[in-house]
């Protein structure tokens, strides 16, 4: 029997640069120093809040991946308790070594410790491997999170907006009825 080379621990502030690299594809689009500062703030917030935890996975002593855990509810409307495993990521050289499994096991264990009956996660829509992994460990689709730039949504909404009617809607109906009547009377004179 071989000894597992994967170990888990809570994140520390010293992990911020490594987390910035790990989560760069989902972090705020800004300079690298800002992303590291963001990750330091995320780690500090998790350390101060009993409802959050960042679990770091190491493989043979090297940083290999992490997941952000949060005890919350399914949604703002569905108050069923859930542990949300946000961004379970594994660095490319360490994939297929059981690290993703260990990170998700940490989420399940934390849920069990707190009597929570559900674990939720999200995988980037275009990440085929991540979505297949989540499906293999029984995590099915629950909702689709769609995101777009505010200005893009505003532009599309403007295309769908109906022209505003001015005045009383009843007056508009009367004007249209008068126009139809006028057309009919003109058609009768010409015919």
C-alpha angles and dihedrals in degrees: 000000000000125000115246112248092202119098128177129211140159116272120256131200088260088066093063096098091047092048089049089056093044096049098034093118092058100032126100113287102249141103120313093249090055092050090052089050089049091052091049088053091048092050092047091050091050091049091052097044122070090204093062135059135171113210118201121201120209125193114207088339096311125114105257109161148328145208131205111224125197132178105220141123130285088255141329087274101036105060096191107134116248140169107231113209101202120196103349097192132173123196111247098247090055100049119122093028098103096264096122089048091050092050093050090045087057089054092050092046092050090049091050092048089057097041093248115154100202139056120195131187141166130223125196107266093235095048103100095178094050093048092048091049092051091049091050091056092051099261107139130185115280103165140351116239110208122191133187138160112275093238091053092053090046091053092050093046089052089057091055097044115112117228112264115247116226123220129003115343088222089058090053090053091049092049091050091048090050091051092050090049091050091050092050092049091049091048089051092051092049095045 
